[in-house]
Amino acid sequence: MLGILGRLIALAGVVEAARRFAKNNPAAVGKIADQAGRLVDQFTKGKFSDQIDGAVRKVQDATGRDSA
């Protein structure tokens, strides 16, 4: 039980660090989202393009970055 709790605490720390990074570096996060979206779209051969575009758009909206 303590092992699971320790992992959850560690995960919470990682999530908080990611939030701080996103808040302080919105352009970098938007760029990473663009690149990740293109990569996933390539691997799925366009099968999930609409869903991927929507997810990238949500990240860009949250960070205040327009689509490139």
PEHUDA-V979742 format. One record per backbone hydrogen bond with DSSP energy under -1.0 kcal/mol. NH is the residue of the N-H (numbers start at 0). CO is the residue of the C=O. If there is no record, write none. Layout:
# PEHUDA-V979742
nh-><NH | NH>
co-><CO | CO>
This chain:
# PEHUDA-V979742
nh-><4 | 5 | 6 | 7 | 8 | 9 | 10 | 11 | 12 | 13 | 14 | 15 | 16 | 17 | 18 | 19 | 20 | 21 | 22 | 23 | 24 | 28 | 29 | 30 | 31 | 32 | 33 | 34 | 35 | 36 | 37 | 38 | 39 | 40 | 41 | 42 | 43 | 44 | 45 | 46 | 48 | 51 | 52 | 53 | 54 | 55 | 56 | 57 | 58 | 59 | 60 | 61 | 62 | 64>
co-><0 | 1 | 2 | 3 | 4 | 5 | 6 | 7 | 8 | 9 | 10 | 11 | 12 | 13 | 14 | 15 | 16 | 17 | 18 | 19 | 20 | 24 | 25 | 26 | 27 | 28 | 29 | 30 | 31 | 32 | 33 | 34 | 35 | 36 | 37 | 38 | 39 | 41 | 40 | 43 | 45 | 47 | 48 | 49 | 50 | 51 | 52 | 53 | 54 | 55 | 56 | 57 | 58 | 59>
